[in-house]
Amino acid sequence: MGKKRRVEAEDETQEQKGREEHKSKKGKHKETHPSSLTDRDLEDKERELHEALRQARWEREKLRTEPPAQNRIAWQRQVTSSNNVVHKAESLYNEARNELDRRRGTKADSVDSKDVDASTWHSLRTRGLPS
């Protein structure tokens, strides 16, 4: 009789630990929205995201330039994965960039900013030149 109760109690504590771990994992994946950051933090975040985007694009191009002779399916999966990473980095960077433009009163949809890619826009912006 005592053994059953002990096993049931252990199962309940393991379930509680599993729930606590699940909650902590949920909080780790949450990204802070750019609108909740201060100007300084937003500029820092934008620089970090620009670097992450540049790195992701570089990794993708490096992977694309070397198609394998064998095991092409695994290579295609890696390319798809790297495309997903680039897409996520682009969307996060664009969110931060649009928030910066909104705060500065600059229109993000202007014709000039559409014609300029992200790296050129970032270089112009960091030098203080109008975009």
C-alpha positions in Angstrom: 0.0 0.0 0.0 2.8 2.5 0.8 4.6 1.7 -2.4 1.6 2.7 -4.6 1.2 6.0 -2.9 4.9 6.7 -3.2 4.8 5.9 -7.0 1.7 8.1 -7.5 3.3 11.0 -5.6 6.5 10.7 -7.7 4.4 10.7 -10.9 2.7 13.9 -9.7 5.9 15.7 -8.9 7.3 14.7 -12.3 4.2 16.1 -14.0 4.6 19.3 -12.1 8.2 19.6 -13.1 7.3 19.0 -16.7 4.7 21.7 -16.6 7.2 24.2 -15.1 9.8 23.3 -17.8 7.1 23.8 -20.4 6.3 27.3 -19.1 9.9 28.3 -19.0 10.5 27.2 -22.6 7.5 29.2 -23.7 8.9 32.4 -22.3 12.3 31.9 -23.8 11.0 32.0 -27.4 9.1 35.3 -27.0 10.6 38.2 -28.9 10.3 41.7 -27.6 8.4 43.9 -30.0 10.3 46.9 -31.4 7.7 49.3 -30.3 8.3 48.4 -26.6 12.1 49.3 -26.8 13.7 52.6 -26.1 15.3 54.5 -29.0 18.8 53.5 -28.0 17.8 49.8 -27.5 16.0 49.8 -30.8 19.0 51.1 -32.7 21.2 48.5 -31.0 18.7 45.8 -31.9 18.5 47.0 -35.5 22.3 46.8 -35.8 22.3 43.3 -34.3 19.5 42.2 -36.7 21.3 43.7 -39.6 24.4 41.7 -38.8 22.4 38.5 -38.3 20.7 39.1 -41.7 24.0 39.6 -43.4 25.4 36.4 -41.8 22.3 34.4 -42.7 22.5 35.6 -46.3 26.2 34.8 -46.5 25.5 31.2 -45.1 22.7 30.7 -47.6 24.8 31.8 -50.6 27.8 29.7 -49.4 25.4 26.7 -49.2 23.8 27.4 -52.6 27.1 27.6 -54.5 28.2 24.1 -53.6 25.5 21.7 -54.7 26.6 18.1 -53.9 26.9 15.3 -56.5 25.4 12.9 -54.1 22.7 13.2 -51.4 20.9 16.1 -53.1 17.8 15.7 -51.0 19.6 16.5 -47.7 21.3 19.5 -49.4 17.9 20.8 -50.6 16.6 20.5 -47.0 19.6 22.5 -45.8 18.9 25.2 -48.5 15.2 25.3 -47.4 16.2 25.7 -43.8 18.7 28.5 -44.6 16.0 30.2 -46.7 13.7 30.1 -43.7 16.4 31.6 -41.5 17.0 34.4 -44.0 13.3 35.1 -44.2 12.9 35.3 -40.5 16.0 37.5 -40.1 14.6 39.8 -42.9 11.2 40.1 -41.3 12.7 40.9 -37.8 15.1 43.4 -39.3 12.3 45.1 -41.4 10.1 45.3 -38.2 12.9 47.1 -36.4 13.7 49.3 -39.3 10.1 50.3 -39.9 9.7 51.2 -36.2 12.8 53.3 -36.4 11.5 55.1 -39.4 8.1 55.6 -37.7 9.7 57.1 -34.7 11.8 59.5 -36.8 8.8 60.5 -38.8 10.4 59.1 -42.0 8.0 57.4 -44.3 9.1 53.8 -44.7 7.2 53.3 -48.0 9.0 56.1 -49.8 10.2 55.3 -53.4 13.9 55.7 -52.4 13.8 53.2 -49.6 12.2 50.6 -51.9 15.0 50.9 -54.4 17.8 50.4 -51.9 18.5 47.0 -50.4 18.9 46.5 -46.6 22.7 46.7 -46.4 22.9 49.9 -48.5 20.1 51.5 -46.5 21.9 50.6 -43.3 25.2 52.0 -44.4 23.6 55.2 -45.5 21.7 55.5 -42.2 24.7 54.9 -40.0 26.6 57.6 -41.8 23.7 60.0 -41.2 22.9 60.5 -44.8 19.2 60.7 -45.9 17.8 57.5 -47.1 
